[in-house]
Each structure stands twice: as C-alpha cells, then as structure tokens.
C-alpha cells in the first residue's frame, strides 16, 4: 500500500482524465471494498499516508466503470508479483470459515463450495416464482432455457414457458423435445449461470440457504410448543447445534418490541457499560424503546456516554447485546417479562 500512495508529480485527480493517478486508483479500490475490509487496511497506514489517501478519496467525483476496472487492474498487476500456494487451500479456507462462522456453519458452507457440492442455484430456482425465473433466463440461449425447464418441476416449468416471448416458445419446446440426458457439465454450466443471475438480482444472501437462524425462524413461526419439543431432541444428537438454534431463537432485535414496563425491568439488571456498548451499534430510532423506559435525565446521561465512548468495535457491540439478551432470556424464563406475542414463548 505504501507504493500505492507514494508522492507523484502529476496533476490533481480528475475522473475525466484517461488514466487515474496511482493514489486515485488506490482510493477507488478502497471504496470498492466493504467498510470493515477498508478499515482494516486504513488502520495499517501512518497519519501522513491516511491524510493523502483520504484527500484523494474526497477529491474523486463520479467513478465510472472504466475507472473502477482500472483500479482493479492495478491491484491485479501488483498481485501478479506474488503467488498463493494451492497446497492446503481447503484446510485454510475451512480454518477461516471456522473462525468467521463457527464449526457447524463452516461445515455447511464447505459442503456447498467444495468441488463435488450439489448444484445449489438450480435447487433454489425450483422455489422461485415463475415470473422471477423468467426474468433471469429469458435472454439466454434456447438450449439453456430448455435444459433448465427439464430440471425443475413440470408445473412451474410450464408457467415459465407460457411467460416467455412468443417467438421463443416454439424453439424452446423443440429443444425440450430433442433433448436427451443432461450431462453433469451442462448442469454445472446452468448452475453457474443461475448463481451469477441470482446474485446480481437479489444479492449473494439469496443463495445462503439453511443454518441455525433459518431453523430458529421455523420454530418461531410454528404453532404450539415446538421449541421445547424439538431442541432437546436435537441436543441429544448435536449439543452445539441445539445451542446455536437456541441462541438464534431470541435476538437483540426482539427487545425493541418490549413495552416500557418490561424494558424498565430489564434495564434494572443491565450494567450501564454494557448498555452503552449495545446501544452504540443502533440507530437513534432503535434506541428509542430503551430511552422510553428511562427518566429524561437518565436517557440524556446515556446519550452523552454514547457520544463520549468513541469508536467501539462490532465485536464489542455484539458481545454487549448478547449479554443483555441473556439477561432478558432469564427474566422471560422466570415469568418477569414477556417476549413476543404474549404467550410466554419466544417469537
């Protein structure tokens, strides 16, 4: 990064120039990253480097596609000088996923991304509304469309066919009629295509199926005392998984729906330092239910502490919120507060 922001004699940055300066390319590259990734890089720079790079970021106007491509190309050219060994790649990816997701989620993710993983986008396509699926594939080659229609259920496939442009329908039907067995390579190609289209249309999160949170959502939405029936059975086979589901059943966001009396009872057991850290990660609107349960003087005091606290890491915010959730769960189990729909169950 030091080379990227070395002084240059060129004129100030201007996005309408044919080529951006190297410091401008570094600035564009950072802005293409997520906030957390960019912050990790910026944290390694000296104050003068930060000042010059920050000034370049502020001076850039609209960044068009060619300039973004130029910034990425510059990064790629630097990366060409290095080599990432393939040996042990699977173990390294698994280790990173373990740290980021936990062992259960990491195992699930590795099953999805390993070479022999089942085509997931095709599986997801079976659940998409036909009108949505049409938008994803209508400009593809008729053979690709025909193959996909053969891979999903007949009823939605028929709806997709009916929604295709009339000029395309006959060609697709003819391809279906002439099709034989679909090869594994053809299925992989279709899966890759759908992954790209689904990600571009709905974001990568649309492909993240399953997990403890989804299981918790099912339990929360189900009627009856499903939580007490299901979790003990899961715990007998996989204690850590049951604990993860239990944790997702009761989230910090649920506390925002507490009435002032229940919130006041909760706040009596919450350490002020934890409360400040937990509220630091919320918007002012989200903080309102907490302040509504306090006196005006107490609420103003917490607001002041939040402002004076300075930067707090996401990990610290998450830890504080988790601690408050644990207190709320204990109060709910004891019958002192009610979470959710008033039935005494978490929702």
C-alpha positions in Angstrom: 0.0 0.0 0.0 2.9 2.3 0.7 3.9 2.2 -3.0 0.3 3.0 -4.0 0.3 6.3 -2.1 3.8 7.5 -2.8 4.1 11.2 -3.9 3.6 11.8 -7.5 4.2 14.9 -9.7 1.1 14.5 -11.7 -1.9 16.9 -11.6 -4.8 16.6 -9.1 -7.1 13.7 -9.6 -9.9 14.1 -12.2 -12.1 11.2 -13.2 -12.5 12.5 -16.8 -8.8 12.0 -17.4 -7.9 9.0 -19.4 -5.8 7.5 -16.6 -6.1 7.9 -12.9 -3.0 8.5 -10.7 -1.9 5.6 -8.7 -3.1 7.2 -5.4 -6.5 7.7 -7.1 -6.6 4.0 -8.1 -5.8 3.1 -4.5 -8.6 5.3 -3.4 -11.1 3.8 -5.8 -10.0 0.3 -4.8 -10.7 1.0 -1.2 -14.1 2.4 -1.9 -15.0 -0.8 -3.8 -14.3 -2.8 -0.6 -16.7 -3.2 2.3 -16.3 -0.8 5.2 -14.8 -3.4 7.5 -12.2 -4.5 4.9 -11.3 -0.9 4.0 -11.0 0.0 7.7 -8.6 -2.9 8.3 -6.3 -1.6 5.5 -6.5 2.0 6.6 -5.6 1.0 10.1 -2.2 0.0 8.9 -1.3 3.4 7.4 0.6 6.2 9.0 -1.1 9.6 9.6 0.5 11.3 6.6 -0.5 8.3 4.4 -4.0 8.5 5.7 -4.2 12.2 5.1 -3.1 11.9 1.5 -5.2 8.9 0.7 -8.3 10.4 2.4 -7.8 13.6 0.4 -7.7 11.6 -2.8 -10.9 9.8 -1.9 -12.7 13.0 -1.1 -11.5 14.7 -4.4 -12.8 12.0 -6.7 -16.1 12.7 -8.3 -18.3 10.2 -10.1 -16.3 7.0 -10.7 -17.4 5.2 -13.9 -16.9 1.6 -14.9 -13.6 2.1 -16.8 -12.0 3.8 -13.8 -13.2 1.1 -11.4 -11.8 -1.5 -13.8 -8.5 0.4 -13.9 -8.2 0.4 -10.2 -8.9 -3.4 -10.0 -6.4 -4.0 -12.8 -3.7 -2.1 -10.9 -4.3 -4.2 -7.9 -4.2 -7.3 -10.1 -0.9 -6.3 -11.6 0.6 -5.9 -8.1 -0.8 -9.3 -7.2 0.9 -10.9 -10.2 4.2 -10.5 -8.3 3.0 -12.8 -5.6 1.8 -16.4 -5.6 -0.7 -18.1 -3.4 0.1 -21.8 -3.0 -2.7 -24.3 -3.7 -1.5 -26.9 -1.2 -3.6 -26.9 1.9 -6.1 -24.5 0.4 -9.1 -26.5 1.6 -7.7 -26.6 5.1 -7.0 -22.9 5.1 -10.5 -22.0 3.8 -12.0 -24.3 6.4 -10.0 -22.6 9.2 -11.1 -19.2 8.1 -14.7 -20.2 7.9 -14.5 -21.9 11.4 -13.3 -18.5 12.9 -15.9 -16.5 11.0 -18.9 -18.8 11.2 -18.3 -21.4 13.8 -17.7 -25.1 13.1 -21.3 -26.0 12.3 -21.9 -23.2 9.8 -18.4 -23.7 8.4 -19.1 -27.4 7.7 -22.3 -26.5 6.0 -20.6 -23.8 3.8 -17.7 -26.2 2.9 -20.2 -28.7 1.7 -21.7 -26.0 -0.6 -18.4 -24.8 -2.1 -16.4 -28.0 -2.4 -16.0 -29.3 -6.0 -18.5 -32.1 -5.5 -21.1 -29.9 -3.9 -24.6 -30.3 -5.2 -25.7 -27.5 -7.7 -27.4 -25.1 -5.3 -28.7 -22.4 -7.6 -30.7 -24.9 -9.6 -32.2 -26.1 -6.3 -33.1 -22.6 -5.4 -34.6 -22.0 -8.9 -37.2 -24.6 -8.1 -38.5 -22.4 -5.4 -38.6 -19.1 -7.4 -41.8 -17.7 -8.6 -42.0 -18.4 -12.4 -42.2 -14.7 -13.2 -39.0 -14.1 -11.4 -37.3 -17.1 -13.1 -38.4 -15.8 -16.5 -36.6 -12.5 -15.9 -33.4 -14.5 -15.0 -33.3 -16.6 -18.1 -35.4 -15.1 -20.9 -32.3 -13.7 -22.8 -30.4 -16.9 -22.6 -29.9 -19.4 -25.4 -33.0 -21.6 -26.0 -31.0 -24.8 -25.2 -30.1 -23.4 -21.8 -33.7 -22.5 -21.1 -34.9 -25.9 -22.3 -32.4 -27.7 -20.1 -33.4 -25.6 -17.0 -37.1 -26.4 -17.7 -36.3 -30.1 -17.6 -34.5 -29.7 -14.3 -37.4 -28.0 -12.4 -40.9 -29.3 -11.6 -43.3 -29.5 -14.6 -45.9 -27.1 -13.3 -43.6 -24.1 -12.8 -41.7 -25.1 -16.0 -45.0 -24.8 -17.9 -45.6 -21.3 -16.4 -42.2 -20.2 -17.3 -42.7 -21.4 -20.9 -46.0 -19.6 -21.1 -44.4 -16.3 -19.9 -41.5 -16.4 -22.4 -41.7 -14.2 -25.5 -43.9 -15.9 -28.1 -41.2 -16.0 -30.7 -39.0 -18.0 -28.3 -41.6 -20.6 -27.1 -41.6 -22.8 -30.1 -37.8 -23.0 -30.2 -37.7 -23.9 -26.5 -40.3 -26.6 -26.9 -38.5 -28.1 -29.9 -35.2 -28.1 -27.8 -37.1 -29.9 -25.0 -38.4 -32.5 -27.4 -35.0 -33.2 -28.9 -33.1 -33.2 -25.5 -31.6 -36.4 -24.2 -29.8 -37.0 -20.9 -28.4 -33.7 -19.5 -24.7 -34.1 -18.8 -23.0 -33.1 -15.5 -21.0 -30.4 -17.2 -24.2 -28.9 -18.7 -25.8 -28.9 -15.2 -22.7 -27.2 -13.8 -22.9 -24.5 -16.5 -26.5 -23.8 -15.8 -25.9 -23.7 -12.1 -23.0 -21.2 -12.6 -25.3 -19.0 -14.8 -28.1 -19.0 -12.3 -25.7 -18.2 -9.5 -24.5 -15.1 -11.4 -28.0 -14.0 -12.3 -29.5 -14.6 -8.8 -26.6 -12.9 -7.1 -26.8 -9.9 -9.5 -30.6 -9.6 -9.0 -31.0 -10.5 -5.3 -27.6 -10.4 -3.8 -25.4 -13.2 -2.6 -27.6 -13.7 0.5 -30.2 -15.2 -1.7 -28.0 -18.3 -2.1 -27.4 -18.7 1.6 -30.0 -21.4 2.4 -30.3 -23.1 5.7 -28.5 -22.6 9.0 -29.4 -22.1 12.7 -31.1 -18.8 12.1 -33.4 -20.3 9.5 -34.2 -23.2 11.8 -35.0 -20.8 14.6 -37.3 -18.8 12.3 -39.2 -22.0 11.5 -39.6 -22.8 15.2 -40.7 -19.2 16.0 -43.3 -19.3 13.2 -44.6 -22.7 14.1 -47.7 -23.1 16.2 -47.6 -24.9 19.6 -44.8 -25.6 22.0 -42.3 -26.7 19.2 -39.3 -25.2 20.9 -39.4 -27.4 24.0 -40.1 -30.5 21.9 -37.5 -30.0 19.1 -34.5 -28.6 20.8 -34.0 -31.3 23.4 -34.2 -33.9 20.6 -31.6 -32.1 18.6 -29.4 -31.6 21.6 -29.2 -35.4 22.1 -27.5 -35.7 18.7 -25.7 -32.4 18.4 -25.4 -30.2 21.5 -23.6 -27.3 19.9 -26.1 -27.1 17.0 -29.0 -27.0 19.5 -27.2 -24.2 21.4 -26.8 -22.2 18.2 -30.5 -22.6 17.3 -31.5 -21.6 20.9 -29.3 -18.5 20.6 -31.0 -17.5 17.3 -34.5 -18.0 18.8 -34.0 -14.9 20.9 -32.3 -12.0 19.3 -31.5 -8.5 20.4 -33.9 -7.0 17.9 -36.8 -8.6 19.7 -36.0 -6.4 22.7 -37.0 -3.4 20.7 -40.6 -4.5 20.9 -40.7 -4.6 24.7 -43.2 -2.3 26.3 -41.8 0.4 28.7 -42.6 -1.6 31.8 -40.9 -4.7 30.6 -37.9 -2.7 29.3 -37.6 -0.9 32.6 -37.5 -4.3 34.4 -34.8 -5.5 32.1 -32.7 -2.3 32.4 -32.6 -2.7 36.2 -30.4 -5.8 35.7 -28.2 -4.4 32.9 -24.8 -2.9 33.6 -24.6 0.6 32.3 -21.3 0.0 30.5 -22.9 -3.0 28.6 -25.9 -0.8 27.8 -23.8 1.9 26.3 -21.8 -0.5 24.2 -25.0 -2.3 23.0 -26.8 1.0 22.1 -23.7 2.3 20.3 -24.5 -0.1 17.4 -28.1 1.1 17.0 -29.7 4.0 15.2 -31.4 6.7 17.2 -34.8 5.2 16.3 -33.8 1.8 17.5 -32.6 3.3 20.8 -36.0 4.9 21.4 -37.6 1.9 23.2 -34.7 1.9 25.7 -34.8 5.6 26.3 -38.6 5.5 26.7 -38.2 3.3 29.7 -35.8 5.8 31.4 -36.3 9.1 33.0 -35.3 12.1 30.8 -32.3 12.7 32.9 -31.1 9.1 32.7 -31.7 8.9 29.0 -29.7 12.1 28.4 -26.9 10.7 30.5 -26.8 7.5 28.4 -26.8 9.6 25.2 -23.9 11.6 26.5 -22.0 8.4 27.4 -22.6 7.0 23.9 -21.2 10.1 22.3 -18.2 10.1 24.6 -17.4 6.4 24.2 -15.7 6.9 20.9 -15.2 4.1 18.4 -16.4 0.6 19.6 -15.7 -2.5 17.5 -18.5 -4.6 16.1 -17.4 -7.5 18.3 -17.7 -5.4 21.4 -21.2 -4.2 20.4 -22.3 -7.8 19.6 -20.9 -9.1 22.9 -22.8 -6.4 24.9 -26.0 -7.1 23.0 -25.6 -10.8 23.6 -25.1 -10.2 27.4 -28.3 -8.2 27.5 -30.2 -10.9 25.6 -29.0 -13.5 28.2 -30.4 -11.3 31.0 -33.7 -10.8 29.1 -34.0 -14.6 28.5 -33.6 -15.3 32.1 -36.3 -12.8 33.0 -38.6 -14.3 30.4 -38.0 -17.8 31.7 -38.8 -16.6 35.2 -42.0 -15.0 34.0 -41.0 -11.5 34.9 -41.2 -10.1 31.4 -43.0 -11.4 28.2 -41.2 -11.5 24.9 -43.1 -11.6 21.7 -46.8 -12.4 21.3 -47.8 -12.6 24.9 -47.9 -16.4 25.1 -44.8 -16.6 27.2 -42.9 -18.2 24.3 -40.1 -16.5 22.4 -41.2 -15.5 18.9 
